[in-house]
């Protein structure tokens, strides 16, 4: 195995500033467990709600402020939020009314 010299070493990763829209979210073990249970089809109701909460709030930042100093960051944040908004729309949609049925 060939050793790299100090000049060839990759630069250390710097921490992203708080609020950076493209930064990975801070997940918890319960988030991972809930997603894995959902994928396996064995998620408890509380895990199902946790998955939706993670998708809508943490991953897509639906309810965050989406405008940033750079246009790139703003565009990225708005794209993420759009996904969350579409999930919320589906959760609130009255399918019966959309198909021409009653509002019941």
C-alpha positions in Angstrom: 0.0 0.0 0.0 1.4 3.4 -1.0 1.3 6.1 1.6 0.2 9.6 0.6 2.3 12.6 1.4 0.7 15.4 3.4 0.3 17.4 0.2 -1.8 14.7 -1.3 -4.2 14.3 1.6 -7.7 15.5 1.0 -8.7 18.7 2.7 -10.6 18.1 6.0 -14.3 18.6 5.7 -15.5 21.9 7.2 -18.7 22.2 9.1 -21.6 23.7 7.2 -23.1 26.8 8.7 -26.5 26.3 10.5 -29.4 26.6 8.2 -27.6 25.4 5.0 -30.4 23.9 3.0 -28.3 21.2 1.4 -26.8 19.9 4.7 -27.8 16.4 5.8 -30.4 16.5 8.5 -29.6 15.4 12.1 -31.3 12.0 12.3 -32.0 10.0 15.4 -31.9 6.2 15.8 -35.7 6.2 16.1 -36.0 8.0 12.7 -33.9 5.2 11.1 -35.9 2.5 12.8 -39.2 4.1 11.8 -38.1 4.3 8.1 -36.8 0.7 8.1 -40.1 -0.6 9.7 -42.1 1.4 7.2 -40.1 -0.2 4.3 -40.6 -3.6 5.8 -44.4 -3.0 6.2 -44.2 -3.5 10.0 -44.3 0.1 11.2 -46.4 0.9 14.2 -48.8 3.9 13.9 -46.4 6.1 15.9 -43.5 5.1 13.6 -45.7 5.9 10.5 -46.4 9.4 12.0 -42.6 9.8 12.7 -41.7 9.0 9.1 -44.2 11.6 7.8 -42.9 14.1 10.4 -39.3 13.5 9.3 -40.2 13.8 5.6 -42.3 17.0 6.0 -40.4 18.9 8.7 -36.8 17.7 8.8 -36.0 16.5 5.3 -38.0 18.9 3.2 -38.1 21.9 5.5 -41.7 22.6 4.5 -42.3 25.2 7.3 -38.8 26.8 7.3 -37.9 30.2 5.9 -36.7 29.3 2.4 -34.9 32.4 1.3 -31.1 32.6 1.7 -28.2 34.9 0.8 -27.3 32.9 -2.3 -29.7 32.2 -5.1 -28.4 28.6 -5.2 -29.3 28.0 -1.6 -32.7 29.6 -2.0 -33.5 27.4 -5.1 -32.4 24.3 -3.2 -34.5 25.1 -0.2 -37.6 25.9 -2.3 -37.2 22.6 -4.2 -37.0 20.7 -0.9 -40.1 22.6 0.4 -42.0 21.8 -2.7 -41.7 18.1 -2.0 -43.0 18.6 1.6 -45.9 20.7 0.3 -46.9 18.0 -2.1 -46.9 15.4 0.8 -49.0 17.7 2.9 -51.4 18.3 0.0 -51.9 14.5 -0.4 -52.5 14.1 3.3 -55.2 16.8 3.3 -56.8 16.0 0.0 -60.5 14.9 0.0 -60.4 12.1 -2.6 -64.1 11.7 -2.7 -64.6 15.3 -3.6 -61.9 15.3 -6.2 -63.5 12.3 -7.9 -66.9 14.1 -8.0 -68.4 12.3 -5.0 -69.9 13.7 -1.9 -67.9 15.7 0.7 -68.5 13.1 3.4 
